[in-house]
Structure formats: structure tokens, C-alpha cells
Amino acid sequence: MRVLFVCGKNQWRSPTAEHLFCGHPGVECLSAGLSRDAPVPLSHELLDWADTIFVMEKKHKDKLQASFKNSLKNQRLVCLHIPDRYTFMDPELIKILKRKVTPLLG
């Protein structure tokens, strides 16, 4: 399973998720940001690579669907509804990610 985590700037939430789930059995993880100045900006290639895309907020899902609709095919797109108030590896963020993502990894 190839999983892509997406947030706005790819600084805190999506890199935390990538780090957290990169060792999960049978799962490959990457992360990206919707902002052009993100360390890893979202691209058509990343979307083509992914089987499942987790976005942190509904606005990310809306922007992704508007800007990359040609790259969205059969991927599962899941909104986690995690607001932008956590830093990288924040213990509360880790707890939320484990609770919301783990059951969806099969």
C-alpha cells in the first residue's frame, strides 16, 4: 500500500504522519504540501504513485480536487479533519494520527 499524506506546507502534520507510519507493515509512505514553497510540493507524480491519499483538512481536499483533478483516478482520498495547531511529532498529533489512520491501513 502506497500512502501519501498531504497538508498545507508539509512542515508539521504530514511529515509527522509519514514518519509515524513509514515502518508500518506493507505500507510505503510519503508526504507533501499543497503550498508551492513546501519542502516537498504536491505533484502529479506523487499522486500517481499513491494508492491512498490522506489530507489533514477539508480545504486541502477541496484544493487537491480542484488543482489536481486529472491526477485523481482510483485513489482513496481520506480527510482526517486535523487542524493546523500541532508541531512536528507533537504527542497529541501522534495520538490522533494513530487513532484515525491505523484502522485504514488494513
PLY file of the C-alpha trace (Angstrom):
ply
format ascii 1.0
element vertex 106
property float x
property float y
property float z
element edge 105
property int vertex1
property int vertex2
end_header
0.00 0.00 0.00
1.37 3.39 -1.02
0.17 6.20 1.23
0.59 9.94 0.66
-0.02 12.39 3.50
-0.86 15.94 2.44
-1.15 19.18 4.40
-0.62 22.83 3.56
3.12 23.38 3.92
4.49 19.87 4.56
6.18 21.05 7.75
4.37 19.52 10.72
1.32 17.30 10.20
2.09 15.38 7.02
5.80 14.81 7.84
4.75 13.59 11.30
2.34 11.13 9.68
4.97 9.97 7.18
7.49 9.43 9.98
4.94 7.65 12.15
3.69 5.17 9.54
6.82 4.58 7.43
7.57 1.39 9.35
4.02 0.03 9.25
4.00 -3.46 7.64
3.11 -3.39 3.96
2.95 0.41 3.81
5.16 2.84 1.88
4.73 6.48 2.92
5.49 9.89 1.51
4.28 13.36 2.39
3.80 16.60 0.50
2.35 20.07 0.86
-0.11 21.99 -1.26
1.90 25.21 -0.96
4.40 25.93 -3.71
7.03 26.72 -1.08
6.59 23.40 0.75
9.79 21.36 1.21
8.07 18.67 -0.89
5.37 20.29 -3.05
2.49 18.07 -4.15
2.92 16.87 -7.74
1.08 14.78 -10.31
3.82 12.16 -9.96
3.25 11.80 -6.23
-0.49 11.46 -6.75
0.03 8.85 -9.48
2.29 6.92 -7.09
-0.25 6.84 -4.23
-2.98 4.29 -3.61
-4.37 6.25 -0.66
-4.15 9.97 -0.01
-4.75 11.37 3.46
-5.38 15.11 3.70
-5.43 16.91 7.02
-8.31 19.35 6.40
-11.33 19.67 4.12
-9.78 22.75 2.47
-6.83 20.53 1.45
-9.20 18.02 -0.11
-11.03 20.78 -1.97
-7.79 22.34 -3.26
-6.38 18.96 -4.25
-9.55 18.07 -6.18
-9.61 21.46 -7.92
-5.90 21.67 -8.79
-5.08 18.02 -9.50
-8.35 16.51 -10.76
-6.61 14.91 -13.77
-4.26 13.00 -11.44
-7.01 11.67 -9.18
-8.17 8.36 -10.51
-8.86 5.37 -8.31
-7.01 6.54 -5.22
-8.82 6.51 -1.93
-8.99 10.10 -0.65
-9.50 10.49 3.11
-9.86 13.72 5.07
-8.57 13.34 8.63
-10.01 16.66 9.92
-6.85 17.57 11.85
-6.48 21.34 12.32
-3.22 23.22 11.88
-2.32 23.61 15.55
0.32 20.93 16.06
4.07 20.91 15.61
6.22 18.10 14.22
5.92 14.94 16.36
3.54 16.63 18.82
2.36 13.84 21.19
-1.30 14.84 20.75
-0.93 14.81 16.95
0.65 11.36 17.12
-2.25 10.09 19.22
-4.81 11.49 16.77
-2.99 10.11 13.72
-2.70 6.63 15.25
-6.41 6.63 16.10
-7.57 7.86 12.70
-5.08 6.33 10.25
-4.14 2.91 11.67
-7.59 1.31 11.11
-7.47 2.38 7.45
-4.12 0.78 6.69
-5.52 -2.73 6.51
0 1
1 2
2 3
3 4
4 5
5 6
6 7
7 8
8 9
9 10
10 11
11 12
12 13
13 14
14 15
15 16
16 17
17 18
18 19
19 20
20 21
21 22
22 23
23 24
24 25
25 26
26 27
27 28
28 29
29 30
30 31
31 32
32 33
33 34
34 35
35 36
36 37
37 38
38 39
39 40
40 41
41 42
42 43
43 44
44 45
45 46
46 47
47 48
48 49
49 50
50 51
51 52
52 53
53 54
54 55
55 56
56 57
57 58
58 59
59 60
60 61
61 62
62 63
63 64
64 65
65 66
66 67
67 68
68 69
69 70
70 71
71 72
72 73
73 74
74 75
75 76
76 77
77 78
78 79
79 80
80 81
81 82
82 83
83 84
84 85
85 86
86 87
87 88
88 89
89 90
90 91
91 92
92 93
93 94
94 95
95 96
96 97
97 98
98 99
99 100
100 101
101 102
102 103
103 104
104 105
